[in-house]
Amino acid sequence: MTTEASIPDADDASALLSLADQVVALVQRQDAMHDERIEANVSVTRNRHGLTRFANSFIHQHVGEDTVTVSLTLAVDGRTTSASTTATGADALEGLVDHAVNSAALQPVDPYWPGATPPSPVGPAGSLDPDTANASPDARAELVRDFVVAGDDLRAAGYADTELLQEAFASTAGQRASGATTRATIDGIHQTSGSAGTAHSTATALSALDASAAGRTAADLAVRSQDPVDIDPGEYEVVLGPEAVATVLTFLAVYGFNAKSHLEGGSFAHLGERQFDPAITVLADPTDPRRIGLPFDAEGSPRQRFALVQDGVTSALAHDRRTAKRADTATTGNAIPGGAGIGPVPTDVRMPAGGVPPAQMIASVGRGLLITEFHYVRILDPKTTVATGLTRNGTFLIEDGQVTDAVGNLRFTQSFHEALGDGRVLGVGDDDRYADGEFGAGMVICPSLHLAGWSFTGGARG
């Protein structure tokens, strides 16, 4: 059996906070030596990631990394800069601070700099599973084996990975926080000579993954996707699987519920208005017991639980401290690393499950489409959330409540928020889980959705 070093114990987590405190002390020493006010936020992040890739039903790669990164956002009289290093010796940290001070002095004043993060209590430390943090390549290989053997005579490809994230935060204004979390994922396809099916599963613990079930799902979709038929472009009633729904929610989060976009006139959101069907509720929810993530954001602010959409009404936006200053409100704890240009993004999006099994949704469709996932989605107009993309790995025609023929990949052009508009949501599934919406695993928990219409504009070639 292959072995790897064990994860840090509580004292090692304290060591990360000690590193952050060292950098804060260096900044404060610089502040005492200069006439200008110098302040900073410091994050020290340990990422321990193991990845096992497979193709043609064989593992072809094991890779791993274990990296500590010190990130510094520093302001000299409101002139800001950011810097980072993976060198953690005393000389390297002193050089990091010196470089940042010199760089900041050359910048223009940042009108949206909110100051270093003040003290504020954070919640529980995170969701850490020691077995997942310590997972060996052999443990990931067992997941791959279970996925592959579930599809006899098919070719399998994909990955299994495990991740430990430990982070400590300290600021010159007195905020201090630390936490740790783990994630495990199996994601793959089974392929015939002319079709493919996919499955995805993510959890905080490797032991919670059922790779055999995922493999059976992918194999079933692949076999049923053979010999697809072509259909004419147009608007079709659809049942979207969780992966497709996760894509929709991710784009809404990035472009619509982002307070920076809203402040700059680039968001569809009108707070307090019913912009969605009453069946739609979307939460930023770091309290869900399935959550993957830390209890504080990139600015060291505690993550808040709040409704982005409540019973169809657009209720709130995601804020970081920069947008909160502009809007004269409080941060919701949704700052992301390097987010000054992008703005705040909720990375713990959850759409609560409804009471409708997907089979019941399908049974109620006269003629429509079952969509497993979207692919290569790109935004065309952020203001209206009109996006284009493709279907793949399992698209089927539904006729008289029955799944009939497989359908070739289709291109769509659709406003995501209008697709979820009043009267457009015919059912919310009871199958909520972590789903991958193209931007990465462990960001969105959602169920299937039954929608009145989705606009398809052509085949895979246009």
Summary of the structure (lengths in Angstrom):
residues: 462
radius of gyration: 23.6
end to end distance: 49.3
largest distance: 77.2
contacts: 1679
relative contact order: 0.13
helix: 24%
strand: 38%
